[in-house]
Amino acid sequence: WIPDGQLCPTVPNRLNYIHWIEDLLSSHLLSNQSQNNGVTGFDIGTGANCIYPLIGAALHGWRFVATDVTQVALEWAQKNVESNPHLVELIEIRNAGEEMFGKIVFNQSYKAASSEGLSSGGNISENASEQYVLDGNSQVSTSLKDREPCKEAKPLELLSLEVPHFEGSGSISKNYKGPSVLLGVIREGEHFDFCMCNPPFFESMEETNSNPRTACGGTMEEMVCPGGEQAFITRIIEDSVQLKERIRWYTTMVGRKVSLKSLIPILRKAGVTLVQTTEFVQGRTSRWGLAWSFISSSKRTICVLPATEKMSLSFMLE
């Protein structure tokens, strides 16, 4: 179920994002990948459709904490989870608005599963994937199909940052006036294998109508934030500086290539160990994926990502 006015997602594009995260998790670029406790993801702004957790849980059996801030999104996300009884134990709907003020409320109408076990740890364009190993001097960028197995990359030293706002993000994140994204929403002791986000791409509702080919509905909370996607994603980067290894892979979708290019230097100054990008192409629409991590890679290798067996996908979204 998706109520009128809410974002109506294109499923193939969302599925591509899930497949890309699957590739990241199976790439062995990071040491100590979680093995025995399963995979747990954190969805920032899941929306009324709760599309990413439904796909990830149905396709791979991943656990999810799915967050949002509006009453409508939380209620309908919960309904969509409960419409899939075989997935209920895998997906928790969490009110980020309550968490950010320190009110950790175990509201059963928004909670699909116990938080127990949440502290563990595609079909993409052929030439879409790029990766950067950052050491301040070198940058390795190679497409997936041309990638040679096991090329050694230089190790790097991390920068030490003590505060969320760091030099290099400028005034971008200061434009973001919305609710908390990660800090204050992720609870003490929780660890995740990845986080994912389909951020508000635009700075105003007028801007959302500038390209009728990409129009898919959506509320102001889903589509708009001060500073646009660059400010929102910069806020995620700043939160990640504080959380560091509590999330193995920080990922987000990016709506504009110019935003992607401007975010790479911000990640450099944040002291991340690895950045990877990809392009999602569906029809005439392109989106980009951005991922980064603070976890060291023991081998510092760039390897061909292994092919993964695809399973049938089944969930209801009426």
N, C-alpha and C positions, 0 to 999 in steps of 0.2 A: 504494500500500500504506500502510495505517495500522495499526500494531500495537495490540493491546488496551490500553485504558486511556489512550491518547493522545487529545488533543483532536480531535474530528470536526467540522470546520468546515461551516457553511452557505455553500455556494458563492455564492448571489445576494448575500448581505451582503458577502462579500469582493470580488465583482465591482463592487459599488457603490463601494467604497473605491478600487479601481483607476480607475474612471471619474472619481471626484472628483479624484484626482491628475492624471489626464489633463486635466481642466478647469483645474486650477491651472497646469499647465505651458503650456497654450495661451492663458491669459488675458491675457498681456502686461502683467500687473501689475508684473512685475520687469523691469529692464533687462538686456540682454545674455543673453537666453535662449540655451541651447546649441542649435546648429543642425546643424553638420556632423558631430559626433562621436556622434550618437545620444544616447539617454537612459540614464542609469545610476542605479539605485536601491539603497538599503541597507535590508534588512529585518531589524529587531530582533526576535529570537526567532522564527525562521521555523517552528519546530515540525517534527514528523516528516512532516507533510503537505506542507510547502514550498508552500503554496497561493498566496500572493501572487506570488512569483517565477514560478511556473508560469503563472498567469493573465497577468501582465504581459508575460512573454516571448512567450507564445503569441499574445496579442491584439495587441501593439504592437511586438514585437521589442526590448523594453527589455532592457538588461543588469542583472544583480543581483549584489550580494554578500549572501548570506543567512546570518545568524549564529544560533548557539544555544550552549548550555553543557552539555547532557546528551549522553551517548554515544548513547543510543537515538535522540534527535531527529536528531543529526548523521548517523548511519548510515542511517536511513530517509529522511531528506531527500535524501541522496545517491542512494539507490536510486530514489526517485521522479523525480529529475532524469534518471538514466540510463535510466529507462523511457521517456523522451521524447528519443530521439537528436537530433531536430531542434532541441532547446533546450539541449543540453549545453554548447555553446560560449557560451551567454549567462548561465549561472548558476554562480556559485562558492559552495560551502558552506564557511563559515569558523567555526572553533572559537573563540568569544569567550573561553572559559575559558583557552585557551593564550595568546591575544593579550594579555590583561589583565596577565599576568606577564612580558611582554616576550619570550615565546618565539614568534617568528614562524616557525611550522613549516609547510613546504610538504608537507603530508601528502597524497599523491595519493588516498588513499581518501576524503578529505573535499574534494578540490579538483576541481571539474568543469571549470574553465577557467583559463587563465593570467590573472594580474591585469593583463596588457597591455590598454590601452584603458580601464581603469577610472578614469582620472583626468580624464575629460571634465567640462569645465567648471568622465454615465452615466444610467446609469439611477438617478438619485437622486431623492429626494422633491422635488416641484416647488417647494415653499416652504421648502426645507431650508437653503439656503446663506446665511450671514451673513458679513460682513466688517468688520473694524475697522482704520482707519488711525489710528495712535496718535501724538499729539504732546503728551500730558500735559494738554491742555485739551479737545480735541474727540474725539468717537468717532462714526464713521459706521457705521451698521448698517442694511442693507437686504436684503430678500429677493431671491432671484434673479429671480423672475418679475416683480417690480415695479420692477426696477432700470432706471433711465434710462441711456442710453448716455453715456459720457464726461462725467460730473460731476467737476469739479475738487475735489480734496481737499487739505487743508493739508499742506505739508511738515513734517517733524519733525526734531528734533535727537536724535542717539543718545546714550544714557548710556554712559560708559566704565567697564567693569568689569574688574578685574584678576584676580579669583580665582573659582573655580567656585561657591563658596557665597556668595550675595548676600543682602542684607537684604530681607526680604519673604517668603522661602521658609520662614522660621521653623524649626520642628523637624520639618517634614514629611519632607524628604529625609533627615534624620538617621535616620529610622526605616528607611530602605532599607538593607539589609545584604547585598544580593545582589552578583553579579559586575558588572564594568564594562558599561556600556551602549553608549556611543560612544567616549569617550576610551580610548585604548589598544587599541581594536579596529579603528578606522579607521587605516590605515597612513600613514606620512609621504608626502606628495605626492598622496594620493588626494583627489579631489573628487567630489561626487555631486549629481545634480539634485534628489533628494529622499531622505528616509528615511521609513520607515513602521513602525508597531508595533501589534500587538494585545496590550496590556499585561496583566499579571496584575490582574484586577479586584478580587480579594478579599484580606482580611487573614487568613482562616483557611479550612480545608477545610469546616468546619461552615457557614460563610457561603455557600459555593458551592451548597449544597442548599436555600437559603432560597426559591428560586423555581424550581419544577419545570418551568415552561414554557420556561425558558432553559437547562436542563441539556443539555449536549452532550459529557459526558465531560471528560477532561483530568487531567493529573498535577498534583502540588503545584507543580512548577516552572512549569507553564503558567498555573495559576489563582491562585496565592497569592504574596504578598510582604508583609513587614512594612510597615504603613502603607497597604497596598492600592494601587489604581491612582494615587491622587493622589501618593503618595510616589514611585512608579516614574516617572511622567510628569515630576514636578518634577526628578528626577535627569536625565532627558533634557534638560529646559530648562537645567539647570546645565551639562551637557556642551556644549549648543549655544552657551552664552555664550563658551566657550573656542574652539570650532570656527568660530563665526561663519559667514562666507561660503563655507566649504568644503562646506557643504550648502546648496543654494538654498532648498529648502522642507523644514522639519522638520514632520512630521505624525505624528499618533497617533490611534487610536480611543479613545473614552472611553465607559465603560459606564453612567455615571450623570450626569444633567444637573447635579446639585449639584456634582459634581467639575469639570465644565466651567466653571461659573460661578466657582468658587474659583481656577481656574488662570489666568483672564484677568488678574487683578491681578498675579499673579506674573510673567506675560509683560510687563506694563507696566513693572515694576521691572527687568526684565532688559534693557530697551532695544531691544526688537525694533521693526522698522519697520512690519510688517504682520501682522495676525492674521486668519485666516478660519476660520469654523466651518460645519458642515453637520450634518444629521440623516439617518441611514440608517434607513429603516423597512421591515421585512420582516414581514408578518403582524402579530402582536401584540408583536413585539420592536422596540425602538428603541435605536439606538446613535448616538453623536455623533462627528464628526470635528473635530479641532483641528489647525490648521496655522499656522506662523509663519515669518518670515524676517528676516534682518538685512541683506538687500540692498536698496539704495535703488531706488526707482522713478523713472525720469527724468521721466515725465509726471504722476505722482501722479493717475492717473485711475481711475475705477470704471466698467468697461464691461460690457456684456452679453457673457457667455461664448459663443463661437461654437459652433454645433452641429457635432458631429464624426461622421464616417461610421463606423458600427460594422461590424466584420468578424466572420466566423465564428470560433469559438473551439474549439481542439482540443488536449486533452492527456489523459494517462492518470493516474488516481489510483485504483488497484485496492484 
